[in-house]
Amino acid sequence: MIFVEHGPRPEIPAYLRAPFRDIRRGVSAVAENTEEFLESAAPMLPDPAWRVVRSTLDLVEHFEFSETLDAQVLVPARGFVQARNHSAKGAGACARCLGFAWDHTHRSQASLRHVMFSESIAASSLRGIPSPSSASSSDRSALIFLKVLKSGAIGRMPGLATETGDNVLNDASVLLASALVWLLAEPAATEAEERRLLDMSLSLTQAIWDDIPPNTDAPEALGGRFKDMARHL
């Protein structure tokens, strides 16, 4: 018998991390929905076989990369949202944080269980945002919101019977807005506190969203509301 010693896993190159996270989101979502659809077939399977299938799907569904959301991501992301930088790194970090917010909160919204977020598409769209010299932080946050919504970064999984209509768009808009409000707020000291801040931002945004419908003709007004909400966190 030959024993092969495994060394440390090679690090995923930075340019591949966003696509890999998108793949992980897709695989996790497919596993979740496959398990849901197979529930009706469970009585026809031997119990041991069903346990193996279910445990495998659970493992895939909850698989996550070991990456953490630290200052190396949050600082450039907040700088990008607050119009302090316009780098490709800032756009990528902003998309990473929007993906983190989506992963953290979207399962709490029934209409979004079959809806996915693509960090790669979001990052690509954000590179077209005007430079800080031509946009205030209020304008910038609203422009990010509108740009991502129109980019196709948020969409339904193909082949699944899902909700249609205004609920999906409204709930996706609320979640995206709450992520931007979070990035406009004063930073927290730890990742756990950042998660709590994100939860608070979602609750606040949900509570007052009906009073701030998106206005594509006046992004500065929409961004101003985002900043006002951030001051309350």
Buried (B, 14 or more C-beta within 10 A) or exposed (E): EEEEEEEEEEEEEEEEBBEBBBEBBEEBBBBBBEBEEBEEEBEEBEEEEBEEBBEEBEEBBEEEEEEEBEEEBBBBBBBBBBBBBBEEBBBBBBBBBBBBBBBBBBEEBEBBBBBBBBBBBBBBBBBEBEEBEEBBBBBBBBBBBBBBBEBEBBBBBEEBEBBEEEEBBBBBBBBBBBBBBBBBBEEBEEBEEBBEBBBBBBEBBBEEBEEBEBEEEEBBBBBBBBBBBBEEB
